[in-house]
Amino acid sequence: MLTHLRKKHYNFIKDDPVRPHLTTEWRTQFPREVFALYEDRYAEYDELLTENPLAIICVAYTDTIPTTEADLNNVGSNVAVFYTVWSYSKGAGRDIVNQSAQYIKHKRECTRFVTLSPLTSMAERFHLKNGAEFIGKHPSTQNFEYHL
């Protein structure tokens, strides 16, 4: 089950392997959101979610494809930017990317779904394996696009 990360679980943000320096306050201020993936057995009891999340993803909304972290401050609504994702369970990273993209597609006016990824082979393998297209390399980041 995909849901917004609960305040009681904000302590998991410290586990971010990509951008641990970004504060919880910054990640959760408009135009940004943090989503968590939980086991489906809690779907009926949304208010009772107490279990640890399976994965977490942070999303910013802009009108352009960012090439730096600073670009995530450009407020917009056309581009959903997945700027960090991590999982605690095998396969949950792929699941949260797909589920959050579908959720955003139906709840917002986004026309593009892109990443702001580090320049690592792990990030590249993850996104290409999960169906994203490589769209750009920059001095400290790279972008991939998910087509829905």
N, CA, C and O atoms as a GROMACS GRO file, in nm:
protein
  592
    1MET      N    1   0.083  -0.117   0.000
    1MET     CA    2   0.000   0.000   0.000
    1MET      C    3   0.089   0.125   0.000
    1MET      O    4   0.179   0.137   0.083
    2LEU      N    5   0.063   0.214  -0.092
    2LEU     CA    6   0.137   0.340  -0.100
    2LEU      C    7   0.062   0.447  -0.022
    2LEU      O    8  -0.060   0.459  -0.034
    3THR      N    9   0.135   0.523   0.057
    3THR     CA   10   0.075   0.633   0.132
    3THR      C   11   0.182   0.738   0.158
    3THR      O   12   0.301   0.712   0.139
    4HIS      N   13   0.141   0.855   0.201
    4HIS     CA   14   0.238   0.955   0.242
    4HIS      C   15   0.309   0.904   0.368
    4HIS      O   16   0.247   0.840   0.453
    5LEU      N   17   0.437   0.933   0.377
    5LEU     CA   18   0.511   0.890   0.495
    5LEU      C   19   0.451   0.957   0.618
    5LEU      O   20   0.433   1.078   0.622
    6ARG      N   21   0.421   0.877   0.718
    6ARG     CA   22   0.360   0.926   0.841
    6ARG      C   23   0.463   0.998   0.928
    6ARG      O   24   0.581   0.960   0.931
    7LYS      N   25   0.419   1.102   0.997
    7LYS     CA   26   0.511   1.176   1.085
    7LYS      C   27   0.580   1.083   1.183
    7LYS      O   28   0.698   1.102   1.214
    8LYS      N   29   0.509   0.984   1.232
    8LYS     CA   30   0.571   0.893   1.329
    8LYS      C   31   0.682   0.810   1.266
    8LYS      O   32   0.760   0.746   1.337
    9HIS      N   33   0.690   0.811   1.133
    9HIS     CA   34   0.796   0.737   1.063
    9HIS      C   35   0.899   0.828   0.998
    9HIS      O   36   0.981   0.782   0.919
   10TYR      N   37   0.896   0.957   1.029
   10TYR     CA   38   0.993   1.050   0.972
   10TYR      C   39   1.137   1.011   1.006
   10TYR      O   40   1.230   1.048   0.935
   11ASN      N   41   1.154   0.936   1.115
   11ASN     CA   42   1.290   0.895   1.153
   11ASN      C   43   1.356   0.809   1.045
   11ASN      O   44   1.478   0.795   1.045
   12PHE      N   45   1.279   0.751   0.954
   12PHE     CA   46   1.337   0.670   0.846
   12PHE      C   47   1.408   0.756   0.742
   12PHE      O   48   1.488   0.704   0.665
   13ILE      N   49   1.381   0.884   0.740
   13ILE     CA   50   1.446   0.972   0.642
   13ILE      C   51   1.597   0.974   0.663
   13ILE      O   52   1.672   0.996   0.568
   14LYS      N   53   1.642   0.951   0.784
   14LYS     CA   54   1.786   0.947   0.811
   14LYS      C   55   1.855   0.833   0.736
   14LYS      O   56   1.977   0.834   0.722
   15ASP      N   57   1.779   0.735   0.688
   15ASP     CA   58   1.835   0.620   0.617
   15ASP      C   59   1.861   0.648   0.469
   15ASP      O   60   1.915   0.563   0.399
   16ASP      N   61   1.823   0.765   0.421
   16ASP     CA   62   1.839   0.800   0.280
   16ASP      C   63   1.986   0.785   0.238
   16ASP      O   64   2.071   0.857   0.289
   17PRO      N   65   2.016   0.692   0.146
   17PRO     CA   66   2.155   0.671   0.105
   17PRO      C   67   2.202   0.771  -0.001
   17PRO      O   68   2.323   0.782  -0.025
   18VAL      N   69   2.110   0.844  -0.063
   18VAL     CA   70   2.144   0.932  -0.174
   18VAL      C   71   2.162   1.076  -0.128
   18VAL      O   72   2.262   1.140  -0.160
   19ARG      N   73   2.065   1.127  -0.053
   19ARG     CA   74   2.067   1.268  -0.011
   19ARG      C   75   2.032   1.281   0.138
   19ARG      O   76   1.931   1.342   0.172
   20PRO      N   77   2.115   1.225   0.224
   20PRO     CA   78   2.084   1.229   0.368
   20PRO      C   79   2.089   1.369   0.428
   20PRO      O   80   2.035   1.391   0.536
   21HIS      N   81   2.152   1.463   0.361
   21HIS     CA   82   2.165   1.599   0.412
   21HIS      C   83   2.038   1.682   0.397
   21HIS      O   84   2.026   1.787   0.460
   22LEU      N   85   1.942   1.637   0.317
   22LEU     CA   86   1.817   1.713   0.300
   22LEU      C   87   1.728   1.691   0.422
   22LEU      O   88   1.706   1.577   0.464
   23THR      N   89   1.677   1.799   0.478
   23THR     CA   90   1.598   1.789   0.601
   23THR      C   91   1.458   1.736   0.575
   23THR      O   92   1.405   1.744   0.464
   24THR      N   93   1.401   1.682   0.679
   24THR     CA   94   1.263   1.633   0.672
   24THR      C   95   1.168   1.748   0.638
   24THR      O   96   1.076   1.732   0.558
   25GLU      N   97   1.192   1.864   0.698
   25GLU     CA   98   1.105   1.979   0.673
   25GLU      C   99   1.108   2.018   0.525
   25GLU      O  100   1.004   2.045   0.466
   26TRP      N  101   1.225   2.019   0.465
   26TRP     CA  102   1.238   2.056   0.324
   26TRP      C  103   1.168   1.952   0.236
   26TRP      O  104   1.097   1.989   0.142
   27ARG      N  105   1.185   1.825   0.265
   27ARG     CA  106   1.128   1.717   0.184
   27ARG      C  107   0.975   1.717   0.186
   27ARG      O  108   0.911   1.673   0.091
   28THR      N  109   0.917   1.766   0.295
   28THR     CA  110   0.772   1.757   0.311
   28THR      C  111   0.700   1.889   0.287
   28THR      O  112   0.579   1.897   0.305
   29GLN      N  113   0.774   1.993   0.247
   29GLN     CA  114   0.711   2.122   0.215
   29GLN      C  115   0.670   2.126   0.069
   29GLN      O  116   0.738   2.071  -0.018
   30PHE      N  117   0.557   2.191   0.042
   30PHE     CA  118   0.512   2.210  -0.094
   30PHE      C  119   0.622   2.276  -0.176
   30PHE      O  120   0.680   2.374  -0.129
   31PRO      N  121   0.653   2.229  -0.291
   31PRO     CA  122   0.590   2.130  -0.379
   31PRO      C  123   0.660   1.995  -0.376
   31PRO      O  124   0.694   1.940  -0.481
   32ARG      N  125   0.681   1.941  -0.259
   32ARG     CA  126   0.748   1.812  -0.245
   32ARG      C  127   0.664   1.720  -0.157
   32ARG      O  128   0.585   1.765  -0.074
   33GLU      N  129   0.684   1.589  -0.176
   33GLU     CA  130   0.613   1.488  -0.098
   33GLU      C  131   0.708   1.371  -0.071
   33GLU      O  132   0.804   1.348  -0.145
   34VAL      N  133   0.678   1.297   0.034
   34VAL     CA  134   0.750   1.175   0.064
   34VAL      C  135   0.646   1.064   0.075
   34VAL      O  136   0.549   1.075   0.150
   35PHE      N  137   0.667   0.957  -0.002
   35PHE     CA  138   0.576   0.843   0.000
   35PHE      C  139   0.645   0.723   0.062
   35PHE      O  140   0.767   0.708   0.055
   36ALA      N  141   0.565   0.637   0.123
   36ALA     CA  142   0.615   0.512   0.180
   36ALA      C  143   0.529   0.398   0.128
   36ALA      O  144   0.410   0.414   0.102
   37LEU      N  145   0.592   0.284   0.114
   37LEU     CA  146   0.522   0.162   0.072
   37LEU      C  147   0.516   0.069   0.192
   37LEU      O  148   0.619   0.037   0.253
   38TYR      N  149   0.396   0.026   0.224
   38TYR     CA  150   0.375  -0.066   0.336
   38TYR      C  151   0.314  -0.195   0.284
   38TYR      O  152   0.263  -0.199   0.172
   39GLU      N  153   0.319  -0.298   0.364
   39GLU     CA  154   0.256  -0.424   0.326
   39GLU      C  155   0.107  -0.404   0.307
   39GLU      O  156   0.044  -0.327   0.380
   40ASP      N  157   0.049  -0.472   0.210
   40ASP     CA  158  -0.093  -0.458   0.179
   40ASP      C  159  -0.185  -0.499   0.294
   40ASP      O  160  -0.300  -0.455   0.298
   41ARG      N  161  -0.138  -0.579   0.384
   41ARG     CA  162  -0.226  -0.625   0.493
   41ARG      C  163  -0.274  -0.510   0.581
   41ARG      O  164  -0.367  -0.528   0.660
   42TYR      N  165  -0.211  -0.392   0.569
   42TYR     CA  166  -0.253  -0.277   0.647
   42TYR      C  167  -0.346  -0.185   0.568
   42TYR      O  168  -0.389  -0.081   0.620
   43ALA      N  169  -0.378  -0.220   0.446
   43ALA     CA  170  -0.454  -0.132   0.358
   43ALA      C  171  -0.588  -0.090   0.418
   43ALA      O  172  -0.630   0.025   0.402
   44GLU      N  173  -0.656  -0.180   0.488
   44GLU     CA  174  -0.786  -0.149   0.546
   44GLU      C  175  -0.773  -0.063   0.671
   44GLU      O  176  -0.871  -0.002   0.714
   45TYR      N  177  -0.656  -0.057   0.728
   45TYR     CA  178  -0.637   0.010   0.856
   45TYR      C  179  -0.533   0.121   0.843
   45TYR      O  180  -0.437   0.128   0.919
   46ASP      N  181  -0.554   0.208   0.746
   46ASP     CA  182  -0.458   0.313   0.714
   46ASP      C  183  -0.413   0.390   0.838
   46ASP      O  184  -0.295   0.421   0.852
   47GLU      N  185  -0.505   0.421   0.926
   47GLU     CA  186  -0.470   0.500   1.045
   47GLU      C  187  -0.391   0.418   1.147
   47GLU      O  188  -0.338   0.474   1.243
   48LEU      N  189  -0.384   0.287   1.127
   48LEU     CA  190  -0.314   0.202   1.223
   48LEU      C  191  -0.175   0.159   1.176
   48LEU      O  192  -0.113   0.074   1.238
   49LEU      N  193  -0.126   0.217   1.067
   49LEU     CA  194   0.004   0.177   1.016
   49LEU      C  195   0.111   0.194   1.123
   49LEU      O  196   0.143   0.305   1.163
   50THR      N  197   0.163   0.083   1.168
   50THR     CA  198   0.268   0.087   1.269
   50THR      C  199   0.393   0.014   1.222
   50THR      O  200   0.501   0.033   1.278
   51GLU      N  201   0.379  -0.067   1.122
   51GLU     CA  202   0.491  -0.144   1.071
   51GLU      C  203   0.589  -0.054   0.995
   51GLU      O  204   0.551   0.051   0.943
   52ASN      N  205   0.712  -0.096   0.990
   52ASN     CA  206   0.813  -0.023   0.915
   52ASN      C  207   0.780  -0.025   0.766
   52ASN      O  208   0.727  -0.125   0.716
   53PRO      N  209   0.810   0.081   0.695
   53PRO     CA  210   0.785   0.082   0.551
   53PRO      C  211   0.877  -0.014   0.477
   53PRO      O  212   0.986  -0.046   0.524
   54LEU      N  213   0.832  -0.060   0.361
   54LEU     CA  214   0.913  -0.146   0.276
   54LEU      C  215   1.009  -0.063   0.191
   54LEU      O  216   1.118  -0.108   0.157
   55ALA      N  217   0.966   0.060   0.156
   55ALA     CA  218   1.047   0.150   0.075
   55ALA      C  219   0.997   0.292   0.094
   55ALA      O  220   0.884   0.314   0.137
   56ILE      N  221   1.083   0.387   0.060
   56ILE     CA  222   1.050   0.529   0.069
   56ILE      C  223   1.099   0.598  -0.057
   56ILE      O  224   1.206   0.566  -0.110
   57ILE      N  225   1.020   0.694  -0.106
   57ILE     CA  226   1.059   0.773  -0.223
   57ILE      C  227   1.025   0.919  -0.197
   57ILE      O  228   0.922   0.951  -0.139
   58CYS      N  229   1.113   1.008  -0.240
   58CYS     CA  230   1.094   1.151  -0.226
   58CYS      C  231   1.071   1.211  -0.365
   58CYS      O  232   1.144   1.180  -0.459
   59VAL      N  233   0.970   1.298  -0.375
   59VAL     CA  234   0.930   1.354  -0.503
   59VAL      C  235   0.921   1.506  -0.492
   59VAL      O  236   0.869   1.559  -0.394
   60ALA      N  237   0.972   1.574  -0.594
   60ALA     CA  238   0.957   1.719  -0.606
   60ALA      C  239   0.882   1.747  -0.735
   60ALA      O  240   0.890   1.670  -0.830
   61TYR      N  241   0.808   1.857  -0.737
   61TYR     CA  242   0.731   1.895  -0.856
   61TYR      C  243   0.787   2.024  -0.913
   61TYR      O  244   0.796   2.125  -0.844
   62THR      N  245   0.824   2.018  -1.040
   62THR     CA  246   0.883   2.133  -1.109
   62THR      C  247   0.820   2.145  -1.248
   62THR      O  248   0.733   2.066  -1.284
   63ASP      N  249   0.863   2.243  -1.324
   63ASP     CA  250   0.819   2.255  -1.463
   63ASP      C  251   0.932   2.224  -1.561
   63ASP      O  252   0.911   2.225  -1.682
   64THR      N  253   1.051   2.198  -1.508
   64THR     CA  254   1.165   2.164  -1.592
   64THR      C  255   1.235   2.041  -1.535
   64THR      O  256   1.214   2.004  -1.419
   65ILE      N  257   1.317   1.979  -1.616
   65ILE     CA  258   1.395   1.865  -1.570
   65ILE      C  259   1.517   1.918  -1.496
   65ILE      O  260   1.598   1.990  -1.554
   66PRO      N  261   1.531   1.885  -1.368
   66PRO     CA  262   1.642   1.939  -1.290
   66PRO      C  263   1.774   1.872  -1.327
   66PRO      O  264   1.779   1.755  -1.364
   67THR      N  265   1.880   1.950  -1.315
   67THR     CA  266   2.015   1.896  -1.337
   67THR      C  267   2.099   1.905  -1.210
   67THR      O  268   2.208   1.849  -1.203
   68THR      N  269   2.048   1.978  -1.111
   68THR     CA  270   2.115   1.991  -0.981
   68THR      C  271   2.011   1.982  -0.870
   68THR      O  272   1.891   1.996  -0.895
   69GLU      N  273   2.056   1.960  -0.750
   69GLU     CA  274   1.966   1.961  -0.634
   69GLU      C  275   1.897   2.096  -0.619
   69GLU      O  276   1.779   2.101  -0.583
   70ALA      N  277   1.968   2.205  -0.646
   70ALA     CA  278   1.910   2.339  -0.633
   70ALA      C  279   1.788   2.355  -0.724
   70ALA      O  280   1.696   2.429  -0.690
   71ASP      N  281   1.788   2.286  -0.837
   71ASP     CA  282   1.674   2.294  -0.930
   71ASP      C  283   1.545   2.237  -0.869
   71ASP      O  284   1.436   2.265  -0.918
   72LEU      N  285   1.557   2.159  -0.764
   72LEU     CA  286   1.438   2.102  -0.699
   72LEU      C  287   1.358   2.209  -0.627
   72LEU      O  288   1.245   2.184  -0.585
   73ASN      N  289   1.414   2.328  -0.612
   73ASN     CA  290   1.343   2.440  -0.550
   73ASN      C  291   1.256   2.516  -0.649
   73ASN      O  292   1.181   2.604  -0.609
   74ASN      N  293   1.265   2.483  -0.777
   74ASN     CA  294   1.184   2.550  -0.880
   74ASN      C  295   1.044   2.491  -0.879
   74ASN      O  296   1.023   2.379  -0.926
   75VAL      N  297   0.951   2.565  -0.825
   75VAL     CA  298   0.814   2.517  -0.810
   75VAL      C  299   0.746   2.503  -0.945
   75VAL      O  300   0.758   2.589  -1.032
   76GLY      N  301   0.675   2.393  -0.961
   76GLY     CA  302   0.599   2.370  -1.083
   76GLY      C  303   0.502   2.256  -1.064
   76GLY      O  304   0.484   2.207  -0.952
   77SER      N  305   0.440   2.214  -1.173
   77SER     CA  306   0.343   2.106  -1.162
   77SER      C  307   0.350   2.007  -1.277
   77SER      O  308   0.281   1.905  -1.274
   78ASN      N  309   0.430   2.033  -1.378
   78ASN     CA  310   0.433   1.945  -1.495
   78ASN      C  311   0.525   1.825  -1.483
   78ASN      O  312   0.501   1.722  -1.547
   79VAL      N  313   0.629   1.836  -1.402
   79VAL     CA  314   0.730   1.730  -1.393
   79VAL      C  315   0.737   1.678  -1.250
   79VAL      O  316   0.762   1.754  -1.157
   80ALA      N  317   0.716   1.548  -1.234
   80ALA     CA  318   0.738   1.482  -1.105
   80ALA      C  319   0.880   1.430  -1.107
   80ALA      O  320   0.919   1.354  -1.195
   81VAL      N  321   0.959   1.473  -1.007
   81VAL     CA  322   1.100   1.436  -1.002
   81VAL      C  323   1.123   1.343  -0.884
   81VAL      O  324   1.106   1.382  -0.768
   82PHE      N  325   1.161   1.220  -0.913
   82PHE     CA  326   1.199   1.124  -0.810
   82PHE      C  327   1.346   1.150  -0.780
   82PHE      O  328   1.433   1.113  -0.858
   83TYR      N  329   1.373   1.215  -0.665
   83TYR     CA  330   1.511   1.254  -0.639
   83TYR      C  331   1.583   1.164  -0.539
   83TYR      O  332   1.704   1.176  -0.522
   84THR      N  333   1.512   1.076  -0.473
   84THR     CA  334   1.577   0.973  -0.393
   84THR      C  335   1.477   0.862  -0.364
   84THR      O  336   1.358   0.887  -0.342
   85VAL      N  337   1.528   0.741  -0.364
   85VAL     CA  338   1.446   0.624  -0.333
   85VAL      C  339   1.535   0.522  -0.262
   85VAL      O  340   1.651   0.503  -0.299
   86TRP      N  341   1.478   0.457  -0.161
   86TRP     CA  342   1.550   0.348  -0.097
   86TRP      C  343   1.450   0.246  -0.046
   86TRP      O  344   1.334   0.278  -0.020
   87SER      N  345   1.498   0.124  -0.032
   87SER     CA  346   1.408   0.018   0.011
   87SER      C  347   1.470  -0.064   0.123
   87SER      O  348   1.592  -0.070   0.140
   88TYR      N  349   1.382  -0.127   0.197
   88TYR     CA  350   1.421  -0.216   0.306
   88TYR      C  351   1.390  -0.360   0.271
   88TYR      O  352   1.418  -0.451   0.350
   89SER      N  353   1.332  -0.382   0.153
   89SER     CA  354   1.288  -0.514   0.111
   89SER      C  355   1.315  -0.531  -0.038
   89SER      O  356   1.292  -0.438  -0.116
   90LYS      N  357   1.364  -0.646  -0.078
   90LYS     CA  358   1.398  -0.671  -0.218
   90LYS      C  359   1.275  -0.649  -0.307
   90LYS      O  360   1.167  -0.701  -0.280
   91GLY      N  361   1.294  -0.573  -0.413
   91GLY     CA  362   1.186  -0.545  -0.508
   91GLY      C  363   1.098  -0.428  -0.471
   91GLY      O  364   1.019  -0.381  -0.553
   92ALA      N  365   1.109  -0.380  -0.347
   92ALA     CA  366   1.022  -0.271  -0.302
   92ALA      C  367   1.058  -0.138  -0.366
   92ALA      O  368   0.972  -0.052  -0.382
   93GLY      N  369   1.184  -0.120  -0.404
   93GLY     CA  370   1.224   0.004  -0.472
   93GLY      C  371   1.152   0.018  -0.605
   93GLY      O  372   1.100   0.125  -0.636
   94ARG      N  373   1.150  -0.088  -0.682
   94ARG     CA  374   1.079  -0.088  -0.811
   94ARG      C  375   0.930  -0.064  -0.786
   94ARG      O  376   0.867   0.015  -0.856
   95ASP      N  377   0.874  -0.132  -0.688
   95ASP     CA  378   0.730  -0.119  -0.660
   95ASP      C  379   0.693   0.024  -0.621
   95ASP      O  380   0.591   0.076  -0.666
   96ILE      N  381   0.774   0.089  -0.538
   96ILE     CA  382   0.738   0.223  -0.495
   96ILE      C  383   0.750   0.324  -0.609
   96ILE      O  384   0.671   0.418  -0.617
   97VAL      N  385   0.849   0.306  -0.697
   97VAL     CA  386   0.859   0.396  -0.813
   97VAL      C  387   0.734   0.383  -0.899
   97VAL      O  388   0.673   0.483  -0.936
   98ASN      N  389   0.695   0.260  -0.929
   98ASN     CA  390   0.578   0.238  -1.014
   98ASN      C  391   0.448   0.285  -0.948
   98ASN      O  392   0.366   0.351  -1.013
   99GLN      N  393   0.430   0.252  -0.822
   99GLN     CA  394   0.306   0.291  -0.754
   99GLN      C  395   0.296   0.441  -0.732
   99GLN      O  396   0.188   0.499  -0.747
  100SER      N  397   0.407   0.504  -0.698
  100SER     CA  398   0.400   0.649  -0.678
  100SER      C  399   0.377   0.720  -0.811
  100SER      O  400   0.304   0.819  -0.815
  101ALA      N  401   0.436   0.672  -0.920
  101ALA     CA  402   0.412   0.733  -1.051
  101ALA      C  403   0.265   0.719  -1.090
  101ALA      O  404   0.206   0.814  -1.141
  102GLN      N  405   0.207   0.604  -1.067
  102GLN     CA  406   0.065   0.585  -1.099
  102GLN      C  407  -0.023   0.675  -1.012
  102GLN      O  408  -0.119   0.735  -1.062
  103TYR      N  409   0.009   0.685  -0.885
  103TYR     CA  410  -0.067   0.771  -0.794
  103TYR      C  411  -0.060   0.917  -0.841
  103TYR      O  412  -0.162   0.984  -0.853
  104ILE      N  413   0.061   0.964  -0.869
  104ILE     CA  414   0.080   1.102  -0.912
  104ILE      C  415   0.008   1.128  -1.044
  104ILE      O  416  -0.052   1.234  -1.063
  105LYS      N  417   0.015   1.033  -1.134
  105LYS     CA  418  -0.051   1.047  -1.265
  105LYS      C  419  -0.201   1.073  -1.249
  105LYS      O  420  -0.259   1.149  -1.325
  106HIS      N  421  -0.262   1.009  -1.150
  106HIS     CA  422  -0.406   1.023  -1.131
  106HIS      C  423  -0.445   1.139  -1.039
  106HIS      O  424  -0.560   1.183  -1.041
  107LYS      N  425  -0.352   1.189  -0.959
  107LYS     CA  426  -0.384   1.294  -0.861
  107LYS      C  427  -0.334   1.432  -0.899
  107LYS      O  428  -0.382   1.532  -0.845
  108ARG      N  429  -0.238   1.439  -0.990
  108ARG     CA  430  -0.177   1.567  -1.026
  108ARG      C  431  -0.180   1.586  -1.178
  108ARG      O  432  -0.224   1.498  -1.252
  109GLU      N  433  -0.132   1.700  -1.222
  109GLU     CA  434  -0.132   1.732  -1.365
  109GLU      C  435   0.004   1.708  -1.429
  109GLU      O  436   0.034   1.767  -1.532
  110CYS      N  437   0.085   1.622  -1.372
  110CYS     CA  438   0.218   1.596  -1.425
  110CYS      C  439   0.211   1.528  -1.561
  110CYS      O  440   0.129   1.439  -1.585
  111THR      N  441   0.299   1.572  -1.649
  111THR     CA  442   0.307   1.512  -1.781
  111THR      C  443   0.436   1.432  -1.799
  111THR      O  444   0.449   1.355  -1.894
  112ARG      N  445   0.532   1.452  -1.706
  112ARG     CA  446   0.658   1.379  -1.715
  112ARG      C  447   0.698   1.327  -1.577
  112ARG      O  448   0.667   1.387  -1.474
  113PHE      N  449   0.767   1.214  -1.579
  113PHE     CA  450   0.814   1.149  -1.458
  113PHE      C  451   0.962   1.120  -1.476
  113PHE      O  452   1.000   1.029  -1.550
  114VAL      N  453   1.046   1.197  -1.407
  114VAL     CA  454   1.191   1.186  -1.426
  114VAL      C  455   1.261   1.167  -1.292
  114VAL      O  456   1.202   1.184  -1.186
  115THR      N  457   1.389   1.132  -1.302
  115THR     CA  458   1.470   1.120  -1.181
  115THR      C  459   1.577   1.228  -1.180
  115THR      O  460   1.612   1.284  -1.284
  116LEU      N  461   1.627   1.254  -1.062
  116LEU     CA  462   1.750   1.329  -1.043
  116LEU      C  463   1.838   1.233  -0.966
  116LEU      O  464   1.835   1.228  -0.843
  117SER      N  465   1.918   1.156  -1.041
  117SER     CA  466   1.992   1.045  -0.984
  117SER      C  467   2.141   1.077  -0.972
  117SER      O  468   2.194   1.158  -1.047
  118PRO      N  469   2.207   1.011  -0.876
  118PRO     CA  470   2.351   1.029  -0.865
  118PRO      C  471   2.421   0.962  -0.984
  118PRO      O  472   2.362   0.878  -1.052
  119LEU      N  473   2.545   0.998  -1.006
  119LEU     CA  474   2.625   0.940  -1.114
  119LEU      C  475   2.686   0.808  -1.069
  119LEU      O  476   2.808   0.795  -1.056
  120THR      N  477   2.599   0.711  -1.046
  120THR     CA  478   2.648   0.579  -1.004
  120THR      C  479   2.593   0.472  -1.099
  120THR      O  480   2.486   0.488  -1.157
  121SER      N  481   2.669   0.366  -1.113
  121SER     CA  482   2.622   0.256  -1.197
  121SER      C  483   2.501   0.188  -1.133
  121SER      O  484   2.416   0.134  -1.203
  122MET      N  485   2.493   0.190  -1.001
  122MET     CA  486   2.379   0.130  -0.933
  122MET      C  487   2.249   0.204  -0.969
  122MET      O  488   2.148   0.140  -0.998
  123ALA      N  489   2.252   0.336  -0.967
  123ALA     CA  490   2.134   0.414  -1.005
  123ALA      C  491   2.098   0.388  -1.151
  123ALA      O  492   1.981   0.371  -1.185
  124GLU      N  493   2.198   0.384  -1.236
  124GLU     CA  494   2.174   0.360  -1.378
  124GLU      C  495   2.110   0.223  -1.400
  124GLU      O  496   2.010   0.212  -1.470
  125ARG      N  497   2.168   0.119  -1.341
  125ARG     CA  498   2.113  -0.016  -1.356
  125ARG      C  499   1.969  -0.022  -1.303
  125ARG      O  500   1.882  -0.081  -1.367
  126PHE      N  501   1.946   0.038  -1.186
  126PHE     CA  502   1.813   0.034  -1.125
  126PHE      C  503   1.708   0.092  -1.219
  126PHE      O  504   1.606   0.028  -1.246
  127HIS      N  505   1.731   0.212  -1.270
  127HIS     CA  506   1.630   0.278  -1.352
  127HIS      C  507   1.614   0.212  -1.489
  127HIS      O  508   1.502   0.197  -1.537
  128LEU      N  509   1.723   0.174  -1.552
  128LEU     CA  510   1.712   0.109  -1.683
  128LEU      C  511   1.643  -0.027  -1.670
  128LEU      O  512   1.560  -0.063  -1.754
  129LYS      N  513   1.676  -0.102  -1.567
  129LYS     CA  514   1.614  -0.233  -1.542
  129LYS      C  515   1.463  -0.219  -1.518
  129LYS      O  516   1.386  -0.310  -1.549
  130ASN      N  517   1.423  -0.104  -1.464
  130ASN     CA  518   1.282  -0.084  -1.431
  130ASN      C  519   1.206  -0.007  -1.538
  130ASN      O  520   1.097   0.043  -1.513
  131GLY      N  521   1.264   0.003  -1.658
  131GLY     CA  522   1.192   0.056  -1.772
  131GLY      C  523   1.210   0.204  -1.800
  131GLY      O  524   1.143   0.258  -1.889
  132ALA      N  525   1.298   0.271  -1.729
  132ALA     CA  526   1.320   0.413  -1.754
  132ALA      C  527   1.415   0.431  -1.873
  132ALA      O  528   1.492   0.341  -1.908
  133GLU      N  529   1.408   0.547  -1.933
  133GLU     CA  530   1.495   0.583  -2.044
  133GLU      C  531   1.597   0.685  -1.995
  133GLU      O  532   1.562   0.781  -1.926
  134PHE      N  533   1.724   0.665  -2.029
  134PHE     CA  534   1.828   0.762  -1.996
  134PHE      C  535   1.807   0.887  -2.080
  134PHE      O  536   1.794   0.877  -2.202
  135ILE      N  537   1.802   1.006  -2.016
  135ILE     CA  538   1.778   1.129  -2.093
  135ILE      C  539   1.885   1.236  -2.073
  135ILE      O  540   1.882   1.337  -2.144
  136GLY      N  541   1.980   1.219  -1.978
  136GLY     CA  542   2.082   1.322  -1.965
  136GLY      C  543   2.181   1.296  -1.855
  136GLY      O  544   2.148   1.241  -1.750
  137LYS      N  545   2.305   1.338  -1.882
  137LYS     CA  546   2.412   1.329  -1.783
  137LYS      C  547   2.468   1.468  -1.760
  137LYS      O  548   2.487   1.545  -1.854
  138HIS      N  549   2.492   1.501  -1.634
  138HIS     CA  550   2.538   1.634  -1.593
  138HIS      C  551   2.660   1.617  -1.503
  138HIS      O  552   2.696   1.504  -1.471
  139PRO      N  553   2.724   1.725  -1.461
  139PRO     CA  554   2.846   1.712  -1.381
  139PRO      C  555   2.832   1.627  -1.254
  139PRO      O  556   2.925   1.555  -1.217
  140SER      N  557   2.717   1.634  -1.187
  140SER     CA  558   2.703   1.558  -1.062
  140SER      C  559   2.576   1.473  -1.057
  140SER      O  560   2.550   1.407  -0.956
  141THR      N  561   2.496   1.474  -1.164
  141THR     CA  562   2.370   1.397  -1.164
  141THR      C  563   2.345   1.339  -1.303
  141THR      O  564   2.414   1.371  -1.400
  142GLN      N  565   2.244   1.254  -1.308
  142GLN     CA  566   2.193   1.203  -1.434
  142GLN      C  567   2.042   1.192  -1.425
  142GLN      O  568   1.986   1.180  -1.316
  143ASN      N  569   1.975   1.195  -1.541
  143ASN     CA  570   1.829   1.189  -1.543
  143ASN      C  571   1.783   1.067  -1.622
  143ASN      O  572   1.842   1.028  -1.723
  144PHE      N  573   1.676   1.009  -1.574
  144PHE     CA  574   1.604   0.903  -1.642
  144PHE      C  575   1.458   0.942  -1.646
  144PHE      O  576   1.410   1.015  -1.560
  145GLU      N  577   1.388   0.893  -1.747
  145GLU     CA  578   1.245   0.925  -1.757
  145GLU      C  579   1.163   0.798  -1.765
  145GLU      O  580   1.196   0.705  -1.839
  146TYR      N  581   1.056   0.795  -1.686
  146TYR     CA  582   0.960   0.686  -1.688
  146TYR      C  583   0.842   0.731  -1.774
  146TYR      O  584   0.785   0.837  -1.751
  147HIS      N  585   0.807   0.650  -1.873
  147HIS     CA  586   0.695   0.680  -1.962
  147HIS      C  587   0.574   0.600  -1.917
  147HIS      O  588   0.578   0.476  -1.913
  148LEU      N  589   0.469   0.670  -1.883
  148LEU     CA  590   0.346   0.601  -1.837
  148LEU      C  591   0.238   0.609  -1.942
  148LEU      O  592   0.128   0.558  -1.921
   0.00000   0.00000   0.00000
